[in-house]
Amino acid sequence: MEDKSIYEEAFCKRLAQLRMLKGVSARDMSLSIGQNAGYINNIENGKALPSMANFFYICDYLEITPMDFFDFESSRPKEAATLYSSLNKLSDSQFNNIREIITDLVKNK
């Protein structure tokens, strides 16, 4: 049971992080996805969890995929998904050049 609370806490924190990244209040987000004004606040405070359908509405509202939602290491999932999509369009040579640049940037961080 303890593991479940760890995952629930991570879910709640991630929702708050992504909502704030979008720059919207919990109330506005709740109303925008067709819920009562306190819906998102209740999730972020660990008082409730969304149904699967509502989770998909949340992801749609945040303009991310469910996979992006659970990528807890990504602080900018929407931008990362766009970048990933662009990388897939590069030639092998271009891709390797970008990979080397990124490796160098991360190494010199």
N, C-alpha and C positions, 0 to 999 in steps of 0.2 A: 504493500500500500504506500510505503514511503516513496518509492520510485515514481508512482503516479503523481504525487504532489510536486515532485521536482519537475516533471514534464508540464504539469498544469501551470506552475509558476513561470517556466520558460515561455510557454505559450502566451500568458498574460503580458509578460514583459515585452515580448516580441511584438504583440499587437500594439502596445503603447508606443514602442519605438517607431514602428512603421507609420502609425497614425500621425505622430509628431513630425516625422520626416515629410509627410504630405502637407503638414501645416494646417490641420483641421482639428476642431475640438471634438471631444468624445460625443457631445450632444449632437453636433451637426452631422457627424458620421452616422450615429444611430438613426437619426431621422432620414438621412439620405438613403439608407438601406431598408427603409420601411419598418423600423422598429421604434419602440418607445424611447423617449429622450435619455433614459439612464442605461440603455442596453449595453453599449460599449463600455461605459464606466463600470458596470457590474462585472463584465468579463475581465477588464484590466485589474480590478480589485479582487479577483479570484472568487467572486460570489456566484458565478455562472460560467458555463462554457457554451459556445454556439452549437447548434445542430450542424450536421454536415452541409445541408443546403445553405444555411446562413454563413458558414465558413467560406463557401464558394462565393457568396455575395460580398463578403468582406474582401476577399482576394480581388474580385472584379473591381470593387470600389477603390482599392489601393493600387489597381492596375499592375498586379503581379500574379504569378502562378502560385498554386499551393506549394510547389517545390521551392520557389523563391521565399515563401513565407517561412519555411522550416530551415532555410540556409542561415542559421544563426550567426555565422561568421561574416555575412555580407551586411554592411551598413547601408548599402545603396543597391538593393536588389533590382530595381527597375533599370538603372543605368548599367548594371552588370549584365543583365539579360540582353540589352541592346548591344553592348560591346561583344558579348559572346556570339550573337547572331551575325554581327559584322565580321568577326574573326573567321567564321565558317565560310565566308565568301571569298577569302583571300587565297592566292596561289600558295603552294608549299613554301616557296622562297619568301614571299611576303610574310607569311605566318611565322616562319623561323626568325625573320628580322624583328618582328614585333615581340616574339618570345624572348629574344636576346635583350631587347630594350627593357622589357618588364623585369627580367631577371636582374639586370644591372641596377634598375631603379630600386628594387626591393633590397638588394644586397647593400646598397649605399644609403639606405634609409636612416 
